[in-house]
Amino acid sequence: MLGLPWVVLVLAGCAAQRAQGPLEVPLGMTASETARAVRAYDFCRRGDADADGDGKREIFPQCGRPGVAYGDAWVVAHYQDGRVVRLQRFERWEDPARATARWNELLEKRAASGPATPAARDRVFARQGIPDGTKAWVAFERPAVLIGLYLLTTSDASSPAILEEIVPLTP
């Protein structure tokens, strides 16, 4: 019986680590599969899969967390023909220093599975440009996807400071 609390603690620690790391969610999943995949990163479905009313976009806010939270995050899944074709994780931080530290943390964790490259950056830029207000950004190429990681200038406390975006390798 003593082992059960440790199992719960270990599993909770794994989920917390996953939530803090970069999104490793494949494209091409259905809305239900996407909801399960982003739930592993502590993002919860708001209710209906067609949260925006047209079934092309679904917003997953961060699940309720105990304790003090310094930032806020949400995932936006974009669908085409019932399959996810683009994922975006936005993070909002009131303190610019915390935002920069978090961006560096995501960059380090993302680079652990392969470096950011100028070729990936060129492909992202040619495909879609970069968001307005980008202070710094890097891009990664993985099998079948491009990943952009952006540190954004915030105009107010409600603006996102970080964007992590996963798009298909080919448009």
Secondary structure, 3 states (H helix, E strand, C coil): CCHHHHHHHHHHHHHHHHHHCCCCCCCCCCHHHHHHHHHCCCECCCCCCCCCCCCCEEEEEECCCCCCCCEEEEEEEEEECCEEEEEEEEEEECCHHHHHHHHHHHHHHHHCCCCCCHHHHHHHHHHHCCCCCEEEEEEEEECCEEEEEEEECCCCCCCCCEEEEEEECCC
